Every structure is written in structure tokens, then in C-alpha cells.
């Protein structure tokens, strides 16, 4: 089993070539990051079990910039990530896998505060400081065969997103 927690903070101004949105964007402090991680793995007879969780707090702070709309706000997010998996070995060679998970992410500073041309991609990017965290929920089931000379996996899965963050 694994358990750990870590916190840290930083301050940086994104570095962009002249003419990029970094010159018109806000100064970004952070992201301040605090996270805790938990992971367990266990076997009970022919059943292997695994579970994990991560809690992450992210804060992105923006300083006012006259080139940006007045709506630029500091943002804080709490991302909750969970996973659970089971593998049942019904024979020494055959197994069925089942896994469920949820993954969340906070928007990146560029997704929140971009305001103009991106030099590398030659696109115009406009951030939205009202974005919420993105959540993906996934379910997967699989069939496995393993012998000395052959290994075979057949899986199917579904992922549902809420708050999907589209490229700007």
C-alpha cells in the first residue's frame, strides 16, 4: 500500500516569445498545489483487487492587466481522482478484468487566461476564466488469455466527460 501527501507553491510568469499572448496575459501565480495519494493492492484467492485515489488542490492567481477584460479572476480547483480494478482468474490461463475510474483536471493557466496569438501554432487563443474542472468517468471490461507462448487481451470501454475543455 502507498500513502503520501505533498504540498507546494510557486510563482511564475509564463514565458512566451514577443508578440504572443503572454505579453497580453496576466501574471500567473502558482499553481499552488496540494495533493494526497492513496493506493492499495490485494489478492484474495483467484481475485486480484486494486484501488487508488488522489486529491489535488490547485490555485491559479492572475494579476490585473489593462489589455484583458475586467472579468479575469483568481481560480481554485479541487480535483478528485479514483480508480478501482478487479481481475478474476477463473483458470490459470483465463481472466476477466473490470475497472472503474474517475479523473478530474483543473484548466491550465493558458486555457483560463490566453488572450491573443500563439507563436508556435499560429492560432489565436482566447481563454475563459469561468471554466470549471473537467471530469472523465470510465468503465472497462476485458478478457485475458495468457500461456507460455501466447497472450491475448480483448477490452471494451466507455468514457463519459462532463465539463470537457475544448481547445481555445
C-alpha positions in Angstrom: 0.0 0.0 0.0 1.1 3.6 -0.6 0.0 6.7 1.1 1.6 10.1 0.7 0.8 13.8 0.8 2.6 16.8 -0.6 2.1 20.5 -0.8 4.0 23.1 -2.7 3.6 26.6 -4.1 5.3 28.6 -6.8 5.0 31.8 -8.7 5.8 32.2 -12.3 5.0 34.3 -15.3 4.6 32.2 -18.4 7.4 32.8 -20.8 6.2 33.4 -24.3 8.1 34.9 -27.3 7.4 38.6 -28.1 4.0 39.1 -29.8 2.5 36.1 -28.1 -0.5 36.1 -25.7 1.9 36.0 -22.8 2.6 39.7 -23.3 -1.2 40.5 -23.1 -2.0 37.9 -20.4 -2.0 38.1 -16.7 0.8 37.3 -14.4 0.1 33.8 -13.1 1.0 32.8 -9.5 1.0 29.1 -8.9 -0.3 26.8 -9.5 -0.3 26.3 -5.7 -0.6 22.6 -5.4 -1.6 20.3 -2.6 -2.2 16.6 -3.1 -2.7 13.4 -1.2 -2.4 9.9 -2.8 -3.6 6.5 -1.6 -3.1 3.1 -3.3 -3.9 -0.4 -2.2 -3.4 -3.8 -3.9 -4.6 -7.1 -2.6 -5.3 -10.7 -3.7 -8.0 -12.9 -2.3 -7.8 -16.4 -3.9 -8.3 -16.1 -7.7 -9.3 -12.4 -7.3 -6.8 -9.5 -7.6 -8.0 -6.2 -6.3 -6.5 -2.7 -6.7 -7.8 0.7 -5.7 -6.4 4.2 -5.6 -7.3 7.8 -5.0 -5.7 11.2 -5.4 -7.0 14.5 -4.1 -5.4 17.6 -5.7 -6.0 21.3 -4.9 -4.8 23.8 -7.5 -4.9 27.6 -7.3 -4.1 29.8 -10.2 -3.9 33.5 -9.4 -3.9 36.3 -12.0 -2.9 39.9 -11.7 -4.9 42.5 -13.5 -3.7 43.6 -17.0 -5.3 46.5 -18.8 -5.1 44.5 -22.1 -7.6 41.9 -20.7 -11.2 42.2 -19.9 -12.1 43.1 -16.4 -13.5 39.7 -15.7 -10.1 38.0 -15.0 -10.4 36.2 -11.7 -8.2 34.0 -9.5 -9.3 30.4 -9.5 -9.1 27.4 -7.2 -9.9 23.8 -8.0 -10.1 20.5 -6.1 -9.7 17.5 -8.4 -10.8 14.1 -7.2 -9.4 11.0 -8.9 -10.4 7.5 -8.0 -9.8 4.1 -9.5 -10.8 0.5 -8.7 -9.9 -2.6 -10.6 -10.5 -6.4 -10.2 -9.1 -9.3 -12.1 -10.7 -12.8 -11.7 -8.5 -15.7 -12.8 -11.2 -18.4 -13.5 -8.4 -20.7 -14.8 -4.6 -20.4 -14.7 -4.8 -19.1 -18.3 -8.0 -17.1 -18.5 -9.0 -14.0 -16.6 -11.7 -11.3 -16.7 -10.8 -7.7 -15.9 -13.1 -4.9 -14.6 -12.1 -1.4 -13.9 -13.9 1.9 -13.0 -12.3 5.3 -12.6 -12.9 9.0 -12.4 -10.3 11.5 -13.4 -10.6 15.3 -12.9 -8.3 18.1 -14.1 -8.2 21.8 -13.5 -8.0 24.1 -16.5 -4.4 25.2 -17.3 -3.5 28.8 -16.9 -3.4 29.2 -20.7 -7.0 27.8 -21.0 -8.1 30.3 -18.4 -6.1 33.4 -19.5 -4.9 33.2 -23.1 -5.5 36.4 -25.0 -4.1 36.5 -28.5 -1.7 34.9 -31.0 0.1 31.7 -30.1 3.5 31.9 -31.9 4.1 28.2 -32.1 0.8 27.1 -33.6 0.0 30.4 -35.3 -3.5 30.4 -33.9 -5.5 32.9 -31.9 -6.3 31.6 -28.4 -8.8 33.2 -26.1 -9.0 31.9 -22.5 -12.1 31.7 -20.4 -11.6 32.3 -16.7 -15.0 30.9 -16.0 -14.1 27.3 -17.0 -14.8 24.6 -14.5 -12.8 21.4 -13.9 -13.1 18.6 -16.5 -14.3 15.2 -15.3 -13.9 11.9 -17.1 -15.6 8.7 -15.9 -14.5 5.4 -17.4 -15.7 1.8 -17.2 -13.7 -1.0 -18.8 -14.2 -4.8 -19.1 -11.7 -7.2 -20.6 -10.9 -10.8 -21.3 -7.4 -12.1 -21.0 -5.6 -15.3 -22.1 -2.0 -16.0 -21.1 0.1 -19.1 -21.8 3.8 -19.7 -22.2 3.7 -18.8 -25.9 0.5 -16.7 -26.4 -1.0 -13.7 -24.8 -4.4 -12.2 -25.8 -6.4 -9.3 -24.5 -9.8 -8.1 -25.6 -11.2 -5.0 -23.9 -14.1 -2.6 -24.3 -14.5 0.7 -22.5 -16.7 3.8 -22.3 -15.6 7.2 -21.2 -18.1 10.0 -20.4 -16.9 13.6 -20.0 -18.6 16.5 -18.2 -17.1 20.0 -18.4 -14.9 19.0 -21.3 -12.4 21.8 -22.0 -12.3 22.4 -25.8 -9.1 23.9 -27.2 -9.5 27.7 -27.4 
